[in-house]
Amino acid sequence: MPAIPKTMRAAVTHGAGDVKIEEIPVPAYEPDQVLVKVAACGVCGTDLHILDGHMAPMWPPYYPFIQGHEWCGTVAAVGSACKTDLKPGDRVIMEPTIGCGRCQNCRQGSYHLCLETGRKGGGYKLLGHTADGAFSEYGAAPPIQLHKMPDAMTWEQAVITNQVVIALHALDRGRLEPADRVAVLGPGLLGLSVLQLARACGASRTYVTGRGYRLALARELGADVVIDITKEDPVKIVMADTGGRGVDLAIECAGPPESMRQAVALARRGGRVVLEGINGGKEVPFPTDRIVLDEITLIGSRGSPNCYPRAIRLIMDGHVDAKKMLTHTFPLADFHEAVRMFKAREDGVMRVMITP
């Protein structure tokens, strides 16, 4: 490995909408941390909310701040107190959620729901949200957060992994079973990941609702029925296709209140609905009588605990098409243009990757 420099370039957020490419010190990694030379970092929808200041002071809790939580790279140095087999030169994917390791949820494996969340000095961190991420040339993380990449895995596949794990957790929460009929509401990167994983896990029929070029991509990726919400009523189409029964599992990946209500309407009696989309705090009126009388299970889902090894295997086995989902790559110097294009959904963009 080349010598570690003293400084690096990074996209530094100084406030809402205020990002500058600056030369700053390389992270001073602790003895229990690993320093990684960042190869790539994906731009996520959450990054847009943080950049616009909509999530402050929760995300981020301070400025200046370095965003970027979908990163991968090459191990540059291993702290002296690390208990790990990782060594310089290993390629890794970073998992951003760090639990305190002591609370009830962490001890039960739900470290993404750490009870120390929001408590200053409590031990919980979400890299790129509550602690510096990696829209930069280097990043540091505990070794337990770093998952070694297979030799054949590309950087593009590694970046996509950070969405595939969230989709996998949503399917875990929804208790997907072989032969289930599955509806996916919202054909963004998350929704398309859910679609591909549901098919890989044996879903008998898949429905995707949305609009535009992303809906066309859902068909390319194997959706049995695609429904353009600007022209068609998803509930009518799904009910007609299922003989009035509805789907076994509906996964809402978009966030708008109407989409969340539709997810409930699509579920069969005794069906399950997973809510993955974020709507910015809007209240959503649900038909509670139907939820009660038809015993519909309503489930929230966030994060990706204990999902990285399985997601990596599914990607390497060919169940997720990274080439169709990661569509644009920009150097760090063009960070602003990358964000602009991603936000505007120009040129068929799905996921944007920054290469420092």
N, C-alpha and C positions, 0 to 999 in steps of 0.2 A: 504493500500500500504506500502511496506517496505520503510525504510529510504533511501533517495537519497544519494548515495556515492559522494565523492569529485572527484574521478577520474573514468575513463572508458577506455575500450579497443576500438581501432579504427584502420581501415586500412587507413593509412595516405600516400597520394601521395606527394612525394617530387620533382618530375620531371618526364619526359617521361620515362615510364617503371619502375619507382622507387617507390615501395609501401612497407611500413613497418607496421607491427602490433605493435602498441605502446600504452602505458598507458598515457593518456592525461586528462586534466580537463573536467569534465562534463560541457556541454554548460551553460553559465551564461544567462539563459533565462530572457528576459526583462519583465516589468510589463504587456505588451500587447501580450505576447507570452505564449504558452503552452509547457511544457516539456513532452516529450513522451519517455517511455521505449520501445526501438525498439524491435519488435518481429521478424521481417523478412524484408529483402530488396532484390529485384530482381536485377540481373545483366543484363543490357541492352546492345545492340549493341553500343549505344552512349557512354557507359562507356568504351568500348574498345578503341574508338577513342580518348576519353579524356585521358585515361591511356597511350596511345601511344604518346601523345603530339601533335596529328594532329590538334586539335582544339584550342590550346593555341595561343595567350593569350586571346581569347574570352572565351573559356571554358578550364581550369579555368583561371581566371584573376590573380591568385596568387598561390604561393606555400609556405608552405605546405598546402594541401587541402584534404578535405574528400569528396569523391564521393558518389554516391548512391542516386537515386531520386525515386525509386519505393518502398517506405517503408510504414510500418504499425506497430502499436504497441499499448501500453496501456498508457493512460494519467497518468503521475506521479505527476504533479503539474500544477496549473493554475495561471498565473500571476495576480497580484492584480488589474490591470486595464482592464482585459479581460471582454468583454461583450459577454458571452457565457453560454450555458446550460451544457457544458462539465464539467465533474468532474473527480477526480482521480478514476481510475478503468475502465473508459470507453475505449472501443477498437475503434481505429480510423485508417482511411486510409489517408495518407498525399498527397495533391495535390501540386506539386512542383512549379507551376507558380504563382508568386506574382506580380501583376501590381501596378503601382504607385497610381491608383485610381483617378487620377486627369485629365489625358490627354483625348483627344477626343475618342480614341479607348477604353480606360478603361471605360469611362462613357457610351459607347455604348455596353458594355459587352464583347468586344474583348480584354480582359486584357492580353491574350497571345501574342498580337501584340502591347503591350504597347510602346508608342512613346518615352519613357525614356530608352528603351533598349540600353545598351552600354554607357549610360551617367553615369559617376561616381557620386554617391550620388543622382541619379535620382529617386530612389524608386523602380525600377524594380529589381526583383531577380528571379533566376531560381535555386531552391535548388538542390544541386548536380552538378550544372554546373557553376553558377556564385557565389554561396554562399554554405557553407558546407552542405553536404547531410548526409546520415546516414548508411554508412558502419561502424557502431559504435553501442555502447550499448544505447546511448541516442541521441535524436534529438530535436530541438526546432523549432516551427513554429507558425505563427499567428493562432488564432482559426478558422478564416474563411477558412483556407487551410485544415482543418481537418474534414473528413466526418465520422460520427459515423457508425460503422459496425452493421449490424443486428446480433442478438444473435446467429443465426445458421450459420453465415458466418465463413469459415475457414481462417487461415492465408494464405494458398495457394490461395484461391479465392481472398483475399484482394490484394495480390501481382499481380495477373493476371489482376485485375481491372485497373491497371495503363497502360496496353496496350489496354484493351477493350475500354477505353474512347477515345483513339486516333483513333481507328477503327470507333467508333460511330461518331466522328466529321468528319471523312473522308466521311462517308455515308451521313451525314447531308449536307456537302459541295456538294456532288454529287447529292443531291435531289433524293435519292432512292425512287421509287414508287412501290407499289404492282404490281406484274407481270413483272417487269423489268428482262431482261436477264443481268446478271452481270459477268464480267470477273475479276478475281483477279490474278495479276501478282506478284509472289513471295509468297511461302508458309511458311514464317517465322511466328513468333508469331503474328505479326500485320496482315499479310495476312490471317492467319487462324481465327483470331478474326473477320476480315471483312467478311469472308465466313460465319461464324456462325450467325453473326448479320444480314447479307443480307437474309439468309434463314429465320431467325426469323421474319423479316420484310416483308416477302412475295415475295421475288425474285422467278420468275417462273423457272429459270434455271441458274445454276452457273457453271463457268469454272475456273479452277485454273491451272496456268502454273508454272513449276518449275522442280525440279529434286530430286532424292534420296528419303530417308526415309520420308522427310517432305511432299513430294508429296503423298506418300502412306497414311500419316496421314490425308491429305486433303480429300482423298476418305473416310476414316473412319468417318470423321466429316461431311460427307454429300454432298461433291461436286458431281455434276451430271457428269461432264466431267473433267478429269485430263489429262494434256498434258505435257509429258516429253520433255523439250526443248533440251535435248541432242540427241533425236531421231526423233522428230516431229516438224513440222512448226505450231505454234499456230494459225497463221492467216488462213492458209489453213483449219485447222480442225474446227475452229470456223465458218468460212464462209460457209463451207460445212454443218455444223450442223444447221445454221440459214438460209439456202437457199440464201446465199450471202448477207444477210441483215446486219449482225454484231450485236454487243451487245448494249444495251441501256446505260450501264454504265461500264466503265473499270476503275479499281483502281490499280495503279502501286505502289507496296509496296517493291520493291527490290532496285531500284536505278541505275543499269547499263544503259547506253545510249540506247543499243539495246532494253532493256525491255521497256523503255519510248517510243521509236518509235513504238514498237509493240502495246502498249496501244492505241495509236492514230489509228493505222491500224485496230484494232479490233472494233472500234466504228462505229455504223451505222450513216447514214446521220442524222444530228440533235442530235447525241449522246453526252454524257458527258464523259470526261476523268479527273480523279483525280490523281494528282502526289503527292505521299506521301513519296516515297523513296528519299534518299540523295545519291548523287554520288561523293561527294568530290570536287565539283567545276568544273567538266567537262562540256563543252558545248555540247548541244545535237541538231543536225540539224533536224528540223521538216519539214514535207511536208506542207508548209504554204498554198499552193494553195488548197490542199484538205481541210485543216482546214477552210479556208475562204468559198470555194464553197459549202462544205457540212455542213457549220455552226456547226462545232464541237466545243463544249465548253471545253476549257482547264482550269483546276482549280488546284491551289496549296492548300495544306492542311498541317497544322502542329498543334501540341498541342491538347488540349482537353477542351476548355472553356465550362463551364456550363454543363458538361456531366456526372459527377460522380454520382449524384442520379439516373439517368436513367440507367447507366451502372450497378450499384449495383442491381437495380431491375431486369434487364435482366439476370444477373448472378444467382441471387437467384431464378428466375423463371425457371432455368434449360436450358437457351438458349446457354450457354457457358460452355464447358467441361474443367474445370481447371485441372482435374487429367491428362488429355492427354497432356496438354500444359506446365504444370510445372513439369518437369521430374526429377530434381536433387536438393538435399539440402545439403549444406555444412556449418559447423561451421565457425565463423569468422577466427579462427586460420588457416583454410585451404583456405583462400581467393585466394592465388596464384593458387592452383590446380583448384578451381572453375572457375577462369578466363581462365586458360589454356584449360580446357575441353570445356567450352562454345565457345572459339575462334576456337578450332580444330573440333568442331561439332562431338565429340566422343560419343559413347554409346547411340545414338538416342537422344541426348540432344536437348531440345527446349528452356526452360527457367530454369535458375539456381537461387536458392534462398539461400541467406546468413542468417544464424541465429546467432546473436551475443551471 
